[in-house]
Amino acid sequence: MRRAGALAVTTAAAVLCLSSGCGVPPSGVIEVGEPATGMTLSKAVYFLDAESSLHAVARPEIPDTNPVAAAVRELLAGPTPTESEYLTTALPPDLPQPEITVGTATILLRFPKGTPRLTPAALHQLTCTTTLATPRTPRPRPAPPSGAAAAPQQSPPTIHITTPNTPPQPTPTCP
C-alpha cells in the first residue's frame, strides 16, 4: 500500500511540474543591436598537419612597425619543438626573409635571386599568414533594415608573392 501511495504522489508531482511551465511570460522579439562576436585570431602563422591542411598557430604580439614582416619571420622560423610533434611546414629550410611592401590594398612579398622553388603548399602558408597579419582597411556595409548604423566590413588584401624559380600560382583561399 505504501508503494502505491508513493507512486501516486510521485506521478502527481511530475504531472504538476510538467503542466505548470517555468513561470516566464512569453515576449516578442527584442532588438538588441549587432550580434556578439568572439575573440579573433590576429597574431598567428599557418603550418600544415599530417593531411597537409592549414592550421593557424597563435604567436605572441611582437613589437614591430611592420606586423606582416614579423609574422613572416615567425613563419620562416618554423614550428616550435612542441608544435613539430603534430605540425610541419612546406617552406624550404633557410628560406630568406623576403622584401615586403605593404600597400593600401595589396601586399608584395619579393624573394631574392637564388630562392628555392616554392610549392603550392608553401605559397598557401605564406599567403594565409600574410593575410592574417595585415591590418584591415574598413569599408562601409549597407545599413541593416532596422535603420541602425552598419558596422564596417574588413577587406582582405591582395597578396602577390614573387620568387625567381616559382611560376605564378593562383591566390589560394585561406581558412
Salt bridges, closest charged atoms under 4 A:
GLU34 OE1 - ARG141 NH2 3.57
ASP49 OD2 - HIS55 NE2 2.76
ASP64 OD2 - ARG73 NH2 2.26
GLU74 OE1 - ARG59 NE 3.23
GLU83 OE2 - ARG59 NH1 2.73
GLU99 OE2 - ARG110 NH1 3.02
